Amino acid sequence: MADRKPAVIGGEPAFPMPLPMLRPHLPPYAHVADDFSRILASGLITNGRYVGELEERVRDHIKIDHCVAVSSCTGGMMLLFKAAQLTGEVVVASFTFTATVGALLWAGLEPVFADCRPDTFNVDPEDVERKISTKTSAILATHVFGNPADVDALEEIAASHGIKLFFDAAHGFGSLRNGRPVGSFGDGEIFSLSPTKLLIAVEGGIVVTKHPELATRVQWGRNYGNPGDYDCRLLGLSARMSELHAALALVGLEGVSDRVARRNLLAARYREELGQLPGISFQTIRSTDRTSYKDFTVVIDEEAFGLSRDRLAMALEAENVATRKYFFPPVHEQQFVRSSPHRAEGLGVTERLSRRVLSLPMYSLLSEQEIEKICEAIGRIHHHAAAVRSANAP
């Protein structure tokens, strides 16, 4: 099969139609129809029974004391940082999604970027500690692609410096750290329920925390900062989750563990097939942890593989295989940050990694046969690397 030409140099594409990066796992309409009808008939479409039930069910699932549903993960982060009354600097990874840092800037905080680890892709605790100053009020770590961050080390650092610790858990619903659910760590974590995630509400977010006063302030914040008397206690947002979104999330909550297991099986298949090729490496997952595999991402060593990450992405596009370059450019190189107060030094691992990572299709409905075809296409592209380089030469 390796002798077959890749599509980028005239061969037949691996798929006759584009294979998407993601495909949201949504229930049949019949599974939500009665709930939707009940909500619409009631006239109560926010802050009602379904939002309350979702918050209760997530509390039980995560084993955490307090849960607040909001309209988006980004809004949840913005509100959490305001509610926590943070000031000054927050140490944060640059190898993360834009919204992680955007929420800090919105809250009037100065991001101080720490480098990531080349194996786990998560923030490097040693560099986090190096970046802490007298102005630091918190650490914000991301569970990258659902891979749990080094919680133990970060909690120790935060405690020793007397600062708060938060986690962007956008990717992490269903992940486990040492058998304990992501969402139960630090001073607060924030999940995303957008279409790319394992638990979907169409759009939405969930803030979880062990602190009752913090949860109360986030509840106020999602309603403009209003506790109910129109005398707003903090700068808030219109960030309520609708009853319709909550009803959809409640249906999806039932199968989260099965979807995580399915993605881990698919990831194992990717690793088995691609591990035979030179120049491809994978994110390291600790044996005692479980990742949600929100994304499956490989690292391309151009010299060993024969092609750069960008040329491989171009060749896979010709095979009708969609890919993404998460996270490129890293946040500290993006224009909105460069024009804002921040500190960004010593980010060599982040910069190298961001130029070499490529996320491949990953979703619960992806078949093992489709993975085999993707990997076979990557094998053909590697086998014909010299011809592909010539075809893509500038």
Secondary structure, DSSP 8 states (H G I E B T S, - for coil): -TTS--GGGT---S-SS-B-S-------THHHHHHHHHHHHHT--BSSHHHHHHHHHHHHHHT-SEEEEES-HHHHHHHHHHHTT--SEEEEESSS-HHHHHHHHHTT-EEEEE-B-TTT-SB-HHHHHHH--TTEEEEEEE-GGG----HHHHHHHHHHHT-EEEEE-TT-TT-EETTEETTSSSSEEEEE-STTSSS--SS-EEEEES-HHHHHHHHHHTBTT--SSS---S---B-B-BHHHHHHHHHHHTTHHHHHHHHHHHHHHHHHHHTTSTTEEE----TT-B---SSEEEEE-HHHHSS-HHHHHHHHHHTTB--B-TT-S-GGGSHHHHTSS-EE---HHHHHHHTTEEEE---TT--HHHHHHHHHHHHHHHHTHHHHHHHT--
